[in-house]
Amino acid sequence: MTARPLHPRSLAAQAMGKIDPLTKAVVPPIHVATTYIRDEDNAYSSGFIYGRPDNETVHEAQAVLAMLEEAKAGALLFGSGMAAATAVFQALSPGDHVVASKVMYWALRSWLLTEATRWGLKIDFVETDDLNKLKAAVKPGVTKLVWIETPSNPLWTITDIAAAAEITHAAGARLAVDSTCASPVHTRPLTLGANIVMHAATKVLNGHSDVIAGALCARQDDDFWARIKTVRKGQGGILGPFEAYLLMRGMRTLHVRQERQSASAMALAQKLSAHPLVSRVLYPGLPQHPGHDIAARQMEGGFGFMLSVQVSGGEAAAIKSAAHVELYKRATSLGGVESLIEHRASIEGAGSPCPPDLLRLSTGIEDVDDLYADLDQALKAGHR
Ligand SMILES: *Cc1c(COP(=O)(O)O)cnc(C)c1O
């Protein structure tokens, strides 16, 4: 063996290469125990005491994700993306000021507006893709956290992570990034200066629409990361061992799925840009997208599997087009091997920046010509 470090795809394909010492199995067993034997000297030499704080299968999946994100302080898995995201805010103190992206995953925005404010957090929502607006919103010494999502749901706006980190740190705050739609294949926010990365692991990390899971990764093992661990342990937010196993299986194929999905999304974005029934395509891979130059800098090997289209016939035509898909599945969520379509305005609550004529497309691994043909016939049927 040479001393050359292995590529993340090699490590992920083998889930860090762990072999079961008892049987030599190439797939480690799932650890289901909730409790562990205490030593005669009253210690717990294995490091495991009880299943709520920790679990070995969860540890193994966390190690794969920490490697992918280059997370020096490691990763923590949670029972959902929302459990992971809310743990970050619950690690703050009442009265703390937060700046968050205006365009973001709708359920988290809704939780911040209702629950987090009851908890005493003061939150300002700004268009973080505009660094001047971010700079104006951050209060030095008062702001404790800046939360960005990039590319952000469902308009796929791009926030410059390195520049946002600089602004955030100058004010004495931490930067957290919801990187669900970039995935570590395209972007590693911790290497660009972010402090915390969050994933809805339900999406492309698992990739098969059969696990609800969330994750946080950290650059520094500091007091804030310790608070987050306390929140997970105290509130019982850990992922179950079966889900952790499935997530680890999913991450073994992350690179091949993500590369295929992003290449197909790019091809679809280009073809749909020329479609007579599409008024606008929102995809950071297109040169006319306002975030394209930043995306080209901070996304590597592709621009992700998510895109949105605005249809020329307006809201009714958008809903009718979605009703006519055959290969695409009309469902919420994203990142799975099957392509999904959704009229987003129907699901997002009041105050959503989502235009009513927008259809969100999650690109799977099906044949891209089949996907385009399905969208083409659905758009035509939707405008009849
Ligand atoms: C789905 C999603 C979440 C929430 O994850 P859950 O696992 O559904 O709780 C958060 N952020 C983004 C960008 C998502 O797509």
The ligand as a Tripos MOL2 file, in Angstrom:
@<TRIPOS>MOLECULE
LIG
   15    15     1     0     0
SMALL
NO_CHARGES

@<TRIPOS>ATOM
      1 C1        -36.3400   17.0410    4.5230 C.3       1 LIG1
      2 C2        -35.5040   18.1840    4.9000 C.ar      1 LIG1
      3 C3        -35.3380   18.5240    6.2510 C.ar      1 LIG1
      4 C4        -36.0430   17.7870    7.3660 C.3       1 LIG1
      5 O1        -35.6450   16.4310    7.4460 O.3       1 LIG1
      6 P1        -36.6270   15.3070    8.0600 P.3       1 LIG1
      7 O2        -35.7820   14.0630    8.0480 O.co2     1 LIG1
      8 O3        -37.8310   15.2290    7.1840 O.co2     1 LIG1
      9 O4        -36.9720   15.7240    9.4420 O.co2     1 LIG1
     10 C5        -34.5080   19.5900    6.5430 C.ar      1 LIG1
     11 N1        -33.8720   20.2860    5.5710 N.ar      1 LIG1
     12 C6        -34.0170   19.9750    4.2760 C.ar      1 LIG1
     13 C7        -33.2930   20.7850    3.2440 C.3       1 LIG1
     14 C8        -34.8300   18.9140    3.8930 C.ar      1 LIG1
     15 O5        -34.9790   18.6260    2.5960 O.3       1 LIG1
@<TRIPOS>BOND
     1     1     2 1
     2     2     3 ar
     3     2    14 ar
     4     3     4 1
     5     3    10 ar
     6     4     5 1
     7     5     6 1
     8     6     7 2
     9     6     8 1
    10     6     9 1
    11    10    11 ar
    12    11    12 ar
    13    12    13 1
    14    12    14 ar
    15    14    15 1
@<TRIPOS>SUBSTRUCTURE
     1 LIG1         1 GROUP 0 **** ****
